[in-house]
């Protein structure tokens, strides 16, 4: 699971150099970054399939198997959205007007920040399980998720500003671009909701401190 979110975030983080190349109208560079993102997304898909194959179906698990599969699906959206954004921009060679460029770059960076924060919290999974959902580790991850929520609020505000400014310019598929960028941060927010349910909701424990899942 941790390897998968790391790969998904690696794919998403390439949006920053991708948009920098788009703004420079360096379409050769844009294509190279897009190809790298496509490769990383495929690697993330392989990791996702591997997790699904090897995840026990009827054993004692720290959290319900269904929650882990839902979390895996949410993580996968991060890489998928990033790849879709790159494909849209490259396929239509969308040029971003100069007045919009700083705003778009800030929006992209903040969206990637959401993915990065989700990765940081996900990397605490081992400690949470080792301590049996101990208060200290749970509080640490709770604080991380609160930061993720703050980032979400930032992207919501920035999305409104980008939409308002973008309406003054004629950009093919601009609405689809903003929706896709927003979806990237929303995927991380979905991760937030899923992680709260899976890791921080303190599931009902049996005498062996394991959640029995037969899903």
N, C-alpha and C positions, 0 to 999 in steps of 0.2 A: 504494500500500500504506500509506504513512504517512497520507494523507488518510483512508483507511478506518478505521484503528485510532484516529485522532483523533476521528472521528465516533462510533465505537463507544464510546469512553471518555466522550465528551460525554453520550451516552445513559445510560451506567451511572452517571455522577456525579450524575445527577438523582435517584438513589435516596435520597440523603441528604435533600434537601428533601422528597422524597416521603414518607419515613418520619416526618419531622418533622411533616408535615401529618396523617399517619395518627394519630400520637400525640395531636395536638391535636384529633382528630376533626373536622377541617375538610375535609369531603368535597368541597366545591366546589373547594378548593385541590388536593386529592388528584387530582380529575378533570383539572384544568388541567395539572398536572405529568405525569400519565399520558398525556395527549394530546400533550404536547411530546415525551415519550419515544418514543411511537409514531411521531411525525413524524421524529425523529432516526434511529430504526431503519430507516425506509423510505429515508431518504437514504443510510444505510450500505449498504443493499441495492443501491441504484443504483450506488454507488461500487464495490461488489463485482462487479457485472455488467460495469461498465466495465473493471475490471482484467482480468477473465477474457477479455473480447473483444479487448483490445489486448496481452495478454501473448503474446510471440512463441512459436510452437510448434516451430520448427526452426532457431533461431539460436544463436549463441554467447551463453551467459548466465553471469553470475558464480556462480550456484548453479543446481541442477536446477529446471526448471519445476515438476515435481511437488511439490517442497518448498515453493515459493512458493504454489502452490495450496492445499497443506495449511495453511500459515500463514494464508492468507486465510480459510480455513474456520474456523480456531480464533479468529481475530479477530472473525469474524462472530458467534460464540457469545456474546461479551461483550454485544453489543447485544441479541441475541435473549433471553438470560437476564434481562437487566434489564427488558425489555418484558414478559416473562412474569410476573415477580414483581409488577410494577405492576398488570397485568391481574388477577392472582389477588387481590391485596389490595383493589383497588377493587371488583371484581365481587362479593366476599363481604363488603365493608365490615368487614374484620377489625379488631377492637378489641384492642389490646395492653394487658394489665394493667399497672398502674403499676409494680409491682416489677420487671417485665421490661424496661421501656422503656429505661433506661440501657444495659443489656446488649445489647439488640437494636440500638440506635443505634451502639454501639461495634463490633458485629459487621458492620453494614452499612458503616460507615466503613472498617473494615479490609479488607473485600472490595473496596471501591472503590479503596483504596490499591493493591491488587494490579493492578488495571486501569491505574492511573496509572503504576505502575512499569514495566509492560509497554510503555506508550506512550513513556516516557522512553527505554527501551532501543531501541525501534523507531526513534526519531528519530536514532539513531546509525548507521543503515543506510548513509546516504550516505558518511559518513566511513570506514566499514569497506570499502566498495567502492572508494572513491577511493584508499585506501592499500593495496589488494590484500591485504586481511586482515592488515595489519601488526600486529606484536605489541602496540604501544601501544594501538591502537583495540580490538583483541580483548580485551586485559586490562581495558579500561574497561567494555566490555559484559559481560564475565564477572563483574566486581564488581557491576554492576547486577542481573544475574540471580541472584547470590547473595543480594542484598537481597530480590528477589522470592521466593526460596525461604524466607527468614526470615518474610516476610509470610504465606506459605502455612502455615507452622508455627503462626503466631499464629491464623490463621482456623481451623485444625484444633482447636486448644485451645479457642478461643472457641465453636466449634460444639458441642463436648462440654458446655461449661458451659450454653449456651443450651438444648440438648436436655434436660439434667438439670433445669433450672429450669422449663422449659416443661411438663414432665410433671406438674407440680403444679397446672397450670391447664387449664381447658377452653377451647381455642381451635380453632374449625373450621379444618381443613386445616393445622394447625400443622406437622405433619410435612412436608407439601409445601412450606411456606414455608421451613423450615430447609434442606431439600434444595436448593431453588432458590437461596437465598443462598449456600450452599456451592458450588453449581455455578458461580456467578459467579467466585469465586476460583480454582476448578479450571480454568476456561477460561483464565485468565491463566497458570496453571501449565502447561497444555497448550502455551500459547504459549512458555513457557520451554523445554520439551523440544524443541519444533519449531525454535526459534531456535538452540538449541545444535547441532542436527543440520545446519541450513542455513548458519549464519554462523560458528560457532565450531569446527566439526569439521575445518576446514582441508581442503576437498575436494581431490581429485586434480586438479592443474592441467596443462593441455597447454602447449605451448611459447609460446602467446600469452596465458597466464594467464587462460584462460576455460574454464569447464566446458561441455562440449558436451552439450546436452539436446535429445532428439527425442521427449520424452514428450508 
